[in-house]
């Protein structure tokens, strides 16, 4: 009898173990938490120098101005400061950076480690030039590699306290096949130029990296609103003499039509 009880007990245990092992294990409940949308994003401005819609190639005698001057660009540089993004509600986000645009060295981009808040932005503003304290400060205070390091930009006058805010240089055809130099160095506080660029549609920053392309239309530098002839108005101005300043005022006014978001 005891043997029978043992046999029945063993069978019961074995059956229980069998059915327990065959029972489907409950699936672990997985909770997926979608990450929240970032409220800020990195931001880059990419400047594209061109002439009548064609990308500028340097040391090529191929660009014809509205005054019929045939041009060859060799150096094209700008120092930018006070870079701002303006929201549709007029809130201003100012970037904590400077920029050296040295197009002849393929230095076309303005990037920042600063994150830009999400939103719709109606304008981009920047200054060609610097405020007086920065312009007349000691250039050696800037760390190596900084946009305002004179060894990087080569746009600081040692003989006069201050930076050159923009450099436009090259050659042009003067009286047939004669080559002449043109050289425009925009400097001194009177020629600081604030630029506002307005896109056709708001710039939307939505938590993902954003790059905005800005065309630099150099045909307008010699054309709009002031038509400028290298032969008639003069091929050189370094913002010093009165004649230099008169020439530079025409070109400085034209800068407002040079930058365009497409």
LUMBADREN-372240 format. One line per 5 residues: number of its first residue (from 1); for each residue x, z, y of N, C-alpha, C. Coordinates in Angstrom, 2 decimals, always signed. Layout:
N
NUM = X/Z/Y/X/Z/Y/X/Z/Y ~ ... $
//
This chain:
262
1 = +0.84/+0.00/-1.20/+0.00/+0.00/+0.00/+0.88/+0.00/+1.26 ~ +1.89/+0.88/+1.24/+2.80/+0.91/+2.39/+3.46/-0.45/+2.60 ~ +3.75/-1.07/+1.46/+4.39/-2.38/+1.56/+3.46/-3.38/+2.24 ~ +2.15/-3.29/+1.92/+1.16/-4.18/+2.52/+1.06/-3.95/+4.02 ~ +1.01/-2.63/+4.41/+0.97/-2.32/+5.84/+2.19/-2.89/+6.58 $
6 = +3.33/-2.74/+5.97/+4.54/-3.26/+6.60/+4.47/-4.78/+6.76 ~ +3.95/-5.43/+5.72/+3.85/-6.89/+5.77/+2.89/-7.32/+6.87 ~ +1.69/-6.63/+6.96/+0.72/-6.97/+7.99/+1.28/-6.70/+9.40 ~ +1.98/-5.58/+9.54/+2.55/-5.23/+10.85/+3.58/-6.25/+11.28 ~ +4.42/-6.67/+10.32/+5.44/-7.65/+10.64/+4.81/-8.98/+11.04 $
11 = +3.74/-9.35/+10.35/+3.06/-10.60/+10.67/+2.45/-10.54/+12.06 ~ +1.84/-9.37/+12.40/+1.23/-9.21/+13.71/+2.27/-9.32/+14.82 ~ +3.41/-8.66/+14.63/+4.48/-8.70/+15.63/+4.99/-10.13/+15.80 ~ +5.17/-10.80/+14.66/+5.70/-12.17/+14.70/+4.73/-13.09/+15.42 ~ +3.42/-12.91/+15.15/+2.41/-13.75/+15.79/+2.37/-13.51/+17.28 $
16 = +2.45/-12.23/+17.63/+2.43/-11.88/+19.06/+3.62/-12.51/+19.78 ~ +4.80/-12.42/+19.14/+5.98/-13.00/+19.75/+5.86/-14.50/+19.87 ~ +5.25/-15.15/+18.85/+5.11/-16.60/+18.86/+4.21/-17.07/+19.99 ~ +3.03/-16.38/+20.11/+2.09/-16.80/+21.15/+2.61/-16.47/+22.56 ~ +3.36/-15.34/+22.61/+3.94/-15.00/+23.92/+4.96/-16.04/+24.35 $
21 = +5.75/-16.52/+23.37/+6.78/-17.50/+23.72/+6.19/-18.85/+24.07 ~ +4.99/-19.15/+23.53/+4.36/-20.43/+23.81/+3.55/-20.42/+25.09 ~ +3.29/-19.24/+25.61/+2.51/-19.13/+26.82/+3.30/-19.70/+27.99 ~ +2.67/-20.56/+28.80/+3.35/-21.21/+29.92/+3.77/-20.19/+30.97 ~ +5.02/-20.27/+31.32/+5.54/-19.36/+32.34/+4.92/-19.71/+33.69 $
26 = +4.51/-18.74/+34.46/+3.94/-19.04/+35.77/+5.01/-19.63/+36.68 ~ +4.64/-20.68/+37.41/+5.59/-21.32/+38.31/+5.83/-20.47/+39.53 ~ +7.09/-20.43/+39.93/+7.43/-19.66/+41.12/+6.86/-20.35/+42.35 ~ +6.20/-19.64/+43.20/+5.60/-20.20/+44.39/+6.68/-20.43/+45.44 ~ +6.82/-21.67/+45.85/+7.82/-22.04/+46.84/+7.15/-22.20/+48.19 $
31 = +7.63/-21.45/+49.17/+7.10/-21.53/+50.52/+8.07/-22.34/+51.37 ~ +7.60/-23.47/+51.90/+8.42/-24.33/+52.73/+8.16/-24.02/+54.20 ~ +9.19/-23.57/+54.87/+9.09/-23.31/+56.30/+9.72/-24.46/+57.07 ~ +8.91/-25.30/+57.69/+9.44/-26.39/+58.50/+10.13/-25.80/+59.73 ~ +11.38/-26.24/+59.97/+12.09/-25.68/+61.13/+11.36/-26.04/+62.42 $
36 = +11.31/-25.12/+63.36/+10.64/-25.42/+64.62/+11.37/-26.53/+65.37 ~ +10.67/-27.31/+66.14/+11.28/-28.36/+66.95/+12.20/-27.73/+67.98 ~ +13.42/-28.30/+68.08/+14.38/-27.78/+69.06/+13.82/-27.96/+70.46 ~ +14.06/-26.97/+71.28/+13.56/-27.02/+72.66/+14.58/-27.60/+73.62 ~ +15.77/-27.94/+73.10/+16.83/-28.52/+73.93/+17.54/-29.61/+73.13 $
41 = +18.29/-30.41/+73.82/+19.02/-31.49/+73.13/+20.29/-31.82/+73.89 ~ +21.27/-32.37/+73.16/+22.48/-32.86/+73.80/+22.16/-34.17/+74.53 ~ +23.00/-34.49/+75.49/+22.67/-35.58/+76.41/+23.93/-36.33/+76.81 ~ +23.83/-37.66/+76.84/+24.97/-38.51/+77.22/+24.49/-39.63/+78.14 ~ +25.29/-39.93/+79.15/+25.07/-41.11/+79.98/+26.14/-42.14/+79.61 $
46 = +25.70/-43.35/+79.34/+26.61/-44.44/+78.97/+26.51/-45.52/+80.04 ~ +27.59/-45.69/+80.80/+27.61/-46.63/+81.92/+28.17/-47.98/+81.46 ~ +27.48/-49.05/+81.84/+27.85/-50.39/+81.38/+28.16/-51.29/+82.58 ~ +29.44/-51.49/+82.92/+29.78/-52.35/+84.06/+29.52/-53.81/+83.74 ~ +28.85/-54.50/+84.64/+28.54/-55.91/+84.41/+28.48/-56.65/+85.74 $
51 = +28.46/-57.97/+85.62/+28.38/-58.83/+86.80/+27.37/-59.93/+86.49 ~ +26.27/-59.91/+87.24/+25.16/-60.84/+86.99/+24.73/-60.83/+85.52 ~ +24.63/-59.61/+84.97/+24.13/-59.44/+83.61/+25.16/-59.63/+82.52 ~ +26.38/-59.99/+82.86/+27.44/-60.21/+81.87/+28.43/-59.05/+81.90 ~ +28.75/-58.55/+80.72/+29.72/-57.45/+80.63/+31.04/-57.87/+81.27 $
56 = +31.59/-56.99/+82.10/+32.83/-57.32/+82.80/+34.01/-57.29/+81.84 ~ +34.77/-58.37/+81.87/+36.06/-58.44/+81.18/+37.14/-58.38/+82.25 ~ +38.16/-57.57/+82.00/+39.18/-57.36/+83.02/+40.26/-58.43/+82.92 ~ +40.85/-58.71/+84.08/+41.89/-59.72/+84.19/+41.38/-61.11/+83.79 ~ +40.12/-61.37/+84.12/+39.51/-62.68/+83.89/+38.97/-63.20/+85.23 $
61 = +39.48/-64.31/+85.70/+39.05/-64.89/+86.97/+37.77/-65.70/+86.71 ~ +36.61/-65.01/+86.70/+35.39/-65.69/+86.26/+34.13/-65.25/+86.97 ~ +34.20/-64.30/+87.89/+32.99/-63.75/+88.50/+32.86/-64.25/+89.93 ~ +31.70/-64.82/+90.25/+31.48/-65.43/+91.55/+30.43/-64.63/+92.31 ~ +30.81/-64.14/+93.48/+29.91/-63.33/+94.30/+28.92/-64.23/+95.06 $
66 = +27.96/-63.59/+95.70/+26.98/-64.34/+96.50/+27.63/-64.99/+97.72 ~ +28.83/-64.53/+98.09/+29.59/-65.16/+99.19/+30.55/-66.22/+98.68 ~ +30.39/-66.55/+97.38/+31.20/-67.60/+96.74/+32.67/-67.21/+96.61 ~ +32.93/-65.91/+96.50/+34.27/-65.43/+96.17/+34.39/-65.36/+94.65 ~ +35.45/-65.97/+94.10/+35.70/-65.88/+92.66/+36.64/-64.70/+92.41 $
71 = +36.17/-63.77/+91.54/+36.82/-62.46/+91.41/+37.39/-62.25/+90.01 ~ +38.40/-61.40/+89.99/+39.03/-60.95/+88.75/+39.24/-59.44/+88.91 ~ +38.52/-58.62/+88.13/+38.63/-57.17/+88.25/+39.80/-56.66/+87.41 ~ +40.57/-55.73/+88.00/+41.66/-55.09/+87.26/+41.48/-53.57/+87.14 ~ +40.87/-52.96/+88.15/+40.62/-51.51/+88.10/+39.26/-51.22/+88.69 $
76 = +38.48/-50.39/+87.97/+37.13/-50.07/+88.40/+36.85/-48.63/+87.98 ~ +36.85/-47.70/+88.97/+36.76/-46.27/+88.65/+35.90/-45.53/+89.67 ~ +35.24/-44.47/+89.17/+34.41/-43.61/+90.02/+34.60/-42.17/+89.58 ~ +34.61/-41.25/+90.55/+34.55/-39.82/+90.26/+33.13/-39.35/+90.59 ~ +32.47/-38.73/+89.60/+31.11/-38.26/+89.78/+31.04/-36.74/+89.73 $
81 = +30.17/-36.18/+90.56/+29.90/-34.74/+90.54/+28.41/-34.54/+90.81 ~ +27.99/-33.28/+90.82/+26.61/-32.92/+91.16/+25.61/-33.79/+90.37 ~ +25.79/-33.81/+89.06/+24.97/-34.66/+88.19/+23.69/-33.91/+87.82 ~ +22.55/-34.49/+88.11/+21.27/-33.81/+87.94/+20.26/-34.69/+87.22 ~ +19.39/-34.01/+86.46/+18.21/-34.64/+85.88/+16.99/-34.02/+86.55 $
86 = +16.03/-34.85/+86.94/+14.85/-34.37/+87.66/+13.61/-34.61/+86.80 ~ +12.90/-33.52/+86.49/+11.68/-33.64/+85.70/+10.54/-34.19/+86.55 ~ +9.47/-34.59/+85.85/+8.30/-35.11/+86.56/+7.66/-34.06/+87.47 ~ +7.85/-32.77/+87.13/+7.32/-31.70/+87.98/+8.31/-31.28/+89.07 ~ +9.38/-32.10/+89.24/+10.43/-31.89/+90.26/+11.39/-30.76/+89.94 $
91 = +11.30/-30.18/+88.76/+12.30/-29.20/+88.33/+13.62/-29.94/+88.12 ~ +14.71/-29.34/+88.59/+16.03/-29.98/+88.53/+16.91/-29.25/+87.52 ~ +17.52/-30.04/+86.63/+18.52/-29.52/+85.69/+19.87/-30.10/+86.10 ~ +20.79/-29.24/+86.52/+22.10/-29.72/+86.96/+23.12/-29.53/+85.86 ~ +23.87/-30.58/+85.57/+24.88/-30.52/+84.52/+26.14/-29.84/+85.05 $
96 = +26.71/-28.99/+84.22/+27.90/-28.25/+84.65/+29.16/-29.04/+84.30 ~ +29.25/-30.24/+84.86/+30.38/-31.10/+84.51/+30.70/-32.05/+85.64 ~ +31.91/-32.60/+85.57/+32.32/-33.72/+86.41/+32.55/-34.91/+85.49 ~ +32.68/-36.07/+86.08/+32.94/-37.25/+85.25/+33.92/-38.17/+85.95 ~ +34.83/-38.71/+85.16/+35.67/-39.81/+85.59/+35.22/-41.04/+84.82 $
101 = +34.69/-42.01/+85.55/+34.37/-43.29/+84.94/+35.53/-44.23/+85.24 ~ +36.30/-44.56/+84.22/+37.43/-45.48/+84.36/+37.13/-46.67/+83.46 ~ +36.35/-47.59/+83.99/+35.84/-48.68/+83.17/+36.97/-49.56/+82.64 ~ +38.02/-49.70/+83.42/+39.15/-50.53/+82.97/+39.90/-49.89/+81.80 ~ +39.64/-48.61/+81.54/+40.24/-47.91/+80.40/+39.20/-47.60/+79.32 $
106 = +38.04/-48.25/+79.42/+36.93/-48.03/+78.48/+36.46/-46.58/+78.48 ~ +36.58/-45.93/+79.62/+36.08/-44.57/+79.77/+34.73/-44.68/+80.48 ~ +33.68/-44.90/+79.67/+32.38/-45.26/+80.22/+31.33/-44.16/+80.08 ~ +31.61/-43.15/+79.29/+30.56/-42.19/+78.94/+30.71/-40.88/+79.68 ~ +29.57/-40.29/+79.98/+29.51/-38.95/+80.55/+28.75/-38.07/+79.55 $
111 = +29.47/-37.17/+78.92/+28.85/-36.26/+77.97/+29.02/-34.82/+78.44 ~ +28.25/-33.93/+77.86/+28.33/-32.52/+78.23/+27.99/-31.66/+77.03 ~ +28.59/-30.48/+76.97/+28.24/-29.51/+75.93/+26.94/-28.77/+76.27 ~ +26.49/-28.95/+77.48/+25.28/-28.28/+77.94/+24.05/-28.93/+77.29 ~ +23.13/-28.10/+76.79/+21.89/-28.62/+76.20/+20.83/-28.76/+77.28 $
116 = +20.08/-29.85/+77.21/+19.08/-30.19/+78.22/+17.70/-29.81/+77.70 ~ +16.91/-29.09/+78.47/+15.56/-28.70/+78.02/+14.68/-29.93/+77.78 ~ +13.80/-29.80/+76.80/+12.84/-30.87/+76.54/+11.99/-31.14/+77.77 ~ +11.54/-32.37/+77.89/+10.65/-32.71/+78.99/+10.74/-34.18/+79.34 ~ +9.94/-34.58/+80.28/+9.95/-35.94/+80.81/+10.68/-35.94/+82.14 $
121 = +11.70/-36.77/+82.25/+12.56/-36.79/+83.43/+12.37/-38.11/+84.18 ~ +12.15/-38.00/+85.48/+11.83/-39.18/+86.28/+13.02/-39.76/+87.05 ~ +14.10/-38.99/+87.17/+15.26/-39.45/+87.95/+16.54/-38.88/+87.38 ~ +17.61/-39.63/+87.60/+18.97/-39.12/+87.40/+19.68/-39.23/+88.75 ~ +20.30/-38.15/+89.16/+21.03/-38.13/+90.42/+22.49/-37.76/+90.17 $
126 = +23.35/-38.35/+90.95/+24.76/-37.94/+90.90/+25.42/-38.29/+92.22 ~ +26.54/-37.68/+92.43/+27.32/-37.88/+93.65/+28.59/-38.63/+93.31 ~ +28.85/-39.71/+94.04/+30.16/-40.35/+93.98/+31.02/-39.65/+95.01 ~ +31.94/-38.82/+94.53/+32.73/-37.99/+95.42/+32.56/-36.53/+95.09 ~ +33.11/-35.68/+95.95/+33.15/-34.23/+95.73/+32.77/-33.51/+97.01 $
131 = +32.41/-32.24/+96.86/+32.19/-31.47/+98.09/+33.54/-31.16/+98.72 ~ +33.50/-30.66/+99.94/+34.73/-30.53/+100.72/+35.73/-29.58/+100.07 ~ +35.26/-28.45/+99.54/+36.18/-27.49/+98.94/+36.92/-28.08/+97.74 ~ +36.19/-28.81/+96.91/+36.84/-29.43/+95.75/+37.76/-30.56/+96.18 ~ +37.31/-31.34/+97.13/+38.09/-32.49/+97.56/+39.42/-32.07/+98.17 $
136 = +39.40/-30.98/+98.93/+40.61/-30.55/+99.63/+41.32/-29.39/+98.94 ~ +40.86/-29.03/+97.75/+41.52/-27.96/+97.00/+42.79/-28.46/+96.33 ~ +43.46/-27.54/+95.66/+44.72/-27.86/+94.99/+44.41/-28.61/+93.69 ~ +44.79/-29.87/+93.56/+44.48/-30.63/+92.34/+45.20/-30.11/+91.11 ~ +46.28/-29.35/+91.33/+47.03/-28.81/+90.19/+46.33/-27.65/+89.50 $
141 = +45.22/-27.18/+90.09/+44.47/-26.09/+89.47/+43.64/-26.56/+88.27 ~ +43.46/-27.87/+88.15/+42.64/-28.37/+87.05/+43.46/-28.46/+85.77 ~ +42.87/-28.09/+84.64/+43.61/-28.15/+83.37/+43.92/-29.59/+82.98 ~ +44.93/-29.74/+82.16/+45.31/-31.05/+81.68/+44.15/-31.72/+80.96 ~ +43.89/-32.96/+81.29/+42.81/-33.70/+80.65/+41.49/-33.65/+81.37 $
146 = +41.37/-32.76/+82.36/+40.12/-32.65/+83.11/+39.91/-33.91/+83.96 ~ +38.64/-34.31/+84.19/+38.41/-35.50/+85.02/+39.04/-35.44/+86.40 ~ +39.25/-34.23/+86.94/+39.88/-34.10/+88.25/+41.38/-33.86/+88.19 ~ +41.94/-33.92/+87.00/+43.39/-33.85/+86.84/+43.99/-35.17/+87.36 ~ +44.83/-35.10/+88.41/+45.38/-36.35/+88.98/+46.15/-37.19/+87.98 $
151 = +46.72/-36.55/+86.94/+47.46/-37.31/+85.94/+46.52/-38.07/+85.02 ~ +45.25/-37.72/+85.04/+44.24/-38.43/+84.24/+43.58/-39.53/+85.06 ~ +43.13/-39.17/+86.27/+42.35/-40.15/+87.04/+43.19/-41.07/+87.92 ~ +44.39/-40.62/+88.31/+45.25/-41.39/+89.23/+44.46/-41.79/+90.48 ~ +43.68/-40.82/+90.96/+42.83/-41.08/+92.13/+42.95/-39.95/+93.15 $
156 = +44.14/-39.41/+93.27/+44.38/-38.39/+94.29/+45.52/-38.83/+95.17 ~ +45.30/-38.77/+96.48/+46.34/-39.15/+97.43/+47.30/-37.97/+97.63 ~ +48.56/-38.19/+97.39/+49.54/-37.13/+97.62/+49.87/-37.02/+99.09 ~ +49.75/-38.14/+99.80/+50.11/-38.14/+101.23/+48.96/-37.65/+102.11 ~ +47.78/-37.53/+101.55/+46.63/-37.01/+102.29/+45.84/-36.11/+101.36 $
161 = +45.38/-35.02/+101.87/+44.67/-34.06/+101.03/+43.30/-34.61/+100.66 ~ +43.13/-34.95/+99.41/+41.82/-35.41/+98.98/+41.89/-36.48/+97.90 ~ +40.75/-36.66/+97.25/+40.62/-37.63/+96.17/+40.12/-38.98/+96.70 ~ +40.40/-40.00/+95.94/+39.75/-41.30/+96.12/+38.49/-41.25/+95.24 ~ +37.34/-41.47/+95.84/+36.09/-41.32/+95.10/+35.75/-42.53/+94.24 $
166 = +36.16/-43.70/+94.70/+35.96/-44.89/+93.88/+37.08/-45.88/+94.16 ~ +37.43/-46.64/+93.12/+38.47/-47.66/+93.21/+37.90/-48.96/+92.65 ~ +37.92/-50.01/+93.47/+37.52/-51.35/+93.02/+38.66/-52.28/+93.40 ~ +39.35/-52.81/+92.39/+40.55/-53.61/+92.65/+40.57/-54.86/+91.78 ~ +41.30/-55.84/+92.25/+41.50/-57.05/+91.47/+42.10/-58.15/+92.31 $
171 = +41.81/-59.39/+91.92/+42.29/-60.57/+92.62/+41.12/-61.50/+92.90 ~ +41.28/-62.36/+93.91/+40.26/-63.37/+94.18/+40.92/-64.66/+94.61 ~ +40.17/-65.73/+94.46/+40.66/-67.05/+94.86/+40.49/-67.21/+96.36 ~ +41.60/-67.38/+97.05/+41.57/-67.47/+98.50/+42.13/-68.83/+98.91 ~ +41.27/-69.65/+99.50/+41.69/-70.98/+99.96/+42.24/-71.82/+98.79 $
176 = +41.34/-72.16/+97.91/+41.73/-73.00/+96.78/+42.28/-72.20/+95.64 ~ +43.52/-72.47/+95.26/+44.11/-71.82/+94.09/+44.99/-70.63/+94.45 ~ +45.02/-70.24/+95.72/+45.84/-69.10/+96.11/+45.20/-67.80/+95.66 ~ +45.97/-66.98/+94.98/+45.48/-65.68/+94.54/+45.80/-64.62/+95.59 ~ +44.80/-63.81/+95.92/+45.00/-62.70/+96.84/+44.45/-61.43/+96.21 $
181 = +45.01/-60.31/+96.61/+44.56/-59.00/+96.11/+43.34/-58.54/+96.90 ~ +42.37/-57.92/+96.19/+41.39/-57.11/+96.90/+41.51/-55.69/+96.39 ~ +41.35/-54.75/+97.29/+41.54/-53.33/+96.95/+40.69/-52.48/+97.87 ~ +39.70/-51.77/+97.27/+38.80/-50.91/+98.04/+38.88/-49.50/+97.47 ~ +39.43/-48.59/+98.28/+39.54/-47.18/+97.91/+38.60/-46.39/+98.82 $
186 = +37.53/-45.90/+98.23/+36.54/-45.14/+99.00/+36.92/-43.67/+98.97 ~ +37.20/-43.10/+100.12/+37.67/-41.72/+100.21/+37.20/-41.11/+101.52 ~ +37.55/-39.82/+101.72/+37.16/-39.05/+102.91/+35.67/-38.65/+102.82 ~ +35.37/-37.51/+103.40/+34.05/-36.92/+103.23/+32.92/-37.78/+103.80 ~ +33.23/-38.61/+104.79/+32.17/-39.44/+105.36/+31.64/-40.47/+104.36 $
191 = +32.41/-40.71/+103.29/+31.99/-41.72/+102.32/+31.51/-41.13/+101.00 ~ +31.29/-39.83/+100.95/+30.60/-39.26/+99.79/+29.22/-39.91/+99.70 ~ +28.85/-40.33/+98.51/+27.60/-41.10/+98.36/+26.74/-40.50/+97.25 ~ +25.53/-40.07/+97.61/+24.59/-39.55/+96.63/+23.72/-40.69/+96.10 ~ +23.63/-40.79/+94.78/+22.92/-41.88/+94.12/+21.72/-41.32/+93.36 $
196 = +20.59/-42.00/+93.46/+19.41/-41.68/+92.66/+19.05/-42.91/+91.84 ~ +18.94/-42.73/+90.53/+18.58/-43.82/+89.63/+17.24/-43.49/+89.01 ~ +16.27/-44.38/+89.14/+14.91/-44.15/+88.66/+14.59/-45.13/+87.54 ~ +14.29/-44.63/+86.34/+13.94/-45.53/+85.23/+12.52/-46.07/+85.39 ~ +12.24/-47.18/+84.70/+10.89/-47.73/+84.72/+9.89/-46.80/+84.03 $
201 = +10.36/-46.12/+82.99/+9.56/-45.14/+82.26/+10.31/-43.82/+82.25 ~ +9.57/-42.68/+82.19/+10.27/-41.39/+82.15/+11.23/-41.31/+80.97 ~ +12.31/-40.61/+81.17/+13.26/-40.33/+80.09/+12.74/-39.12/+79.32 ~ +12.47/-39.30/+78.05/+11.86/-38.25/+77.24/+12.95/-37.57/+76.42 ~ +13.11/-36.28/+76.62/+14.01/-35.47/+75.79/+13.14/-34.57/+74.92 $
206 = +13.29/-34.72/+73.60/+12.36/-34.08/+72.67/+13.05/-33.30/+71.56 ~ +14.23/-32.76/+71.87/+14.91/-31.94/+70.87/+15.95/-32.67/+70.06 ~ +16.07/-33.99/+70.22/+17.08/-34.77/+69.52/+18.05/-35.37/+70.53 ~ +19.25/-35.67/+70.05/+20.30/-36.19/+70.93/+19.80/-37.41/+71.70 ~ +20.11/-37.45/+72.99/+19.61/-38.51/+73.86/+20.76/-39.19/+74.59 $
211 = +20.78/-40.53/+74.52/+21.73/-41.33/+75.29/+20.95/-42.24/+76.23 ~ +21.33/-42.22/+77.50/+20.70/-43.08/+78.50/+21.74/-44.09/+78.98 ~ +21.37/-45.36/+78.95/+22.27/-46.43/+79.38/+22.01/-46.78/+80.85 ~ +23.09/-46.80/+81.62/+23.00/-47.16/+83.03/+23.87/-48.38/+83.28 ~ +23.25/-49.45/+83.76/+24.00/-50.64/+84.14/+24.68/-50.42/+85.49 $
216 = +25.91/-50.90/+85.59/+26.66/-50.84/+86.85/+26.80/-52.29/+87.31 ~ +25.91/-52.71/+88.20/+25.80/-54.11/+88.60/+26.74/-54.40/+89.76 ~ +27.96/-54.82/+89.41/+28.99/-54.97/+90.43/+28.76/-56.17/+91.35 ~ +27.90/-57.10/+90.98/+27.58/-58.17/+91.93/+26.92/-57.60/+93.18 ~ +26.15/-56.49/+93.00/+25.48/-55.88/+94.15/+26.45/-55.11/+95.05 $
221 = +27.60/-54.76/+94.54/+28.61/-54.09/+95.37/+29.01/-54.99/+96.54 ~ +28.95/-56.30/+96.31/+29.31/-57.26/+97.36/+28.09/-57.98/+97.94 ~ +26.91/-57.44/+97.70/+25.74/-58.24/+98.07/+24.57/-57.47/+98.67 ~ +24.24/-56.29/+98.14/+22.95/-55.70/+98.48/+23.07/-54.23/+98.92 ~ +22.59/-53.93/+100.12/+21.87/-54.79/+101.08/+22.79/-55.60/+102.00 $
226 = +24.10/-55.30/+101.94/+25.02/-55.99/+102.87/+25.81/-57.07/+102.13 ~ +25.59/-58.29/+102.51/+26.37/-59.38/+101.93/+27.80/-59.27/+102.43 ~ +28.74/-59.21/+101.50/+30.13/-58.94/+101.85/+31.02/-60.07/+101.34 ~ +31.79/-60.65/+102.24/+32.73/-61.71/+101.90/+34.15/-61.17/+101.96 ~ +34.88/-61.33/+100.87/+36.27/-60.88/+100.87/+37.09/-61.66/+101.90 $
231 = +36.80/-62.92/+102.07/+37.56/-63.73/+103.03/+37.22/-63.36/+104.47 ~ +35.92/-63.16/+104.75/+35.49/-62.94/+106.13/+35.53/-61.47/+106.54 ~ +35.07/-60.58/+105.64/+35.01/-59.16/+105.98/+36.33/-58.43/+105.74 ~ +37.13/-58.98/+104.83/+38.43/-58.36/+104.56/+38.56/-57.91/+103.12 ~ +39.71/-58.18/+102.50/+39.91/-57.87/+101.09/+40.44/-56.46/+100.81 $
236 = +40.77/-55.71/+101.86/+41.39/-54.39/+101.64/+40.77/-53.36/+102.57 ~ +40.43/-52.21/+101.99/+40.05/-51.04/+102.79/+40.41/-49.79/+102.02 ~ +41.18/-48.91/+102.65/+41.53/-47.63/+102.05/+40.97/-46.48/+102.89 ~ +39.89/-46.75/+103.58/+39.11/-45.73/+104.29/+39.91/-44.98/+105.34 ~ +40.88/-45.65/+105.96/+41.75/-44.93/+106.90/+41.52/-45.37/+108.34 $
241 = +41.91/-46.59/+108.71/+41.76/-47.05/+110.09/+40.28/-47.30/+110.40 ~ +39.99/-47.54/+111.67/+38.60/-47.82/+112.04/+38.11/-49.09/+111.38 ~ +38.96/-50.13/+111.34/+38.56/-51.37/+110.67/+38.29/-51.12/+109.19 ~ +39.13/-50.29/+108.58/+38.92/-49.92/+107.18/+37.57/-49.23/+106.99 ~ +37.27/-48.31/+107.89/+36.03/-47.55/+107.77/+34.81/-48.45/+107.97 $
246 = +34.93/-49.42/+108.86/+33.81/-50.35/+109.08/+33.53/-51.15/+107.81 ~ +34.60/-51.61/+107.16/+34.42/-52.35/+105.91/+33.83/-51.44/+104.83 ~ +34.37/-50.24/+104.74/+33.94/-49.34/+103.68/+32.51/-48.89/+103.86 ~ +32.04/-48.81/+105.10/+30.66/-48.42/+105.33/+29.70/-49.46/+104.73 ~ +30.05/-50.73/+104.85/+29.22/-51.78/+104.26/+29.16/-51.63/+102.74 $
251 = +30.32/-51.43/+102.13/+30.38/-51.32/+100.67/+29.76/-50.01/+100.19 ~ +29.95/-48.94/+100.95/+29.36/-47.66/+100.60/+27.84/-47.75/+100.57 ~ +27.26/-48.44/+101.55/+25.81/-48.62/+101.56/+25.33/-49.44/+100.37 ~ +26.16/-50.36/+99.91/+25.77/-51.20/+98.78/+25.75/-50.43/+97.46 ~ +26.42/-49.30/+97.39/+26.48/-48.55/+96.13/+25.08/-48.12/+95.66 $
256 = +24.15/-47.96/+96.58/+22.81/-47.55/+96.18/+22.10/-48.55/+95.30 ~ +22.52/-49.82/+95.32/+21.88/-50.85/+94.52/+22.68/-51.20/+93.25 ~ +23.78/-50.52/+93.05/+24.68/-50.88/+91.93/+24.21/-50.30/+90.60 ~ +23.67/-49.08/+90.60/+23.36/-48.37/+89.36/+21.90/-48.54/+89.00 ~ +21.64/-48.86/+87.73/+20.29/-49.19/+87.31/+20.10/-48.80/+85.84 $
261 = +18.97/-48.15/+85.55/+18.61/-47.82/+84.16/+17.74/-48.94/+83.62 ~ +18.14/-49.46/+82.46/+17.35/-50.50/+81.80/+16.75/-49.97/+80.50 $
//
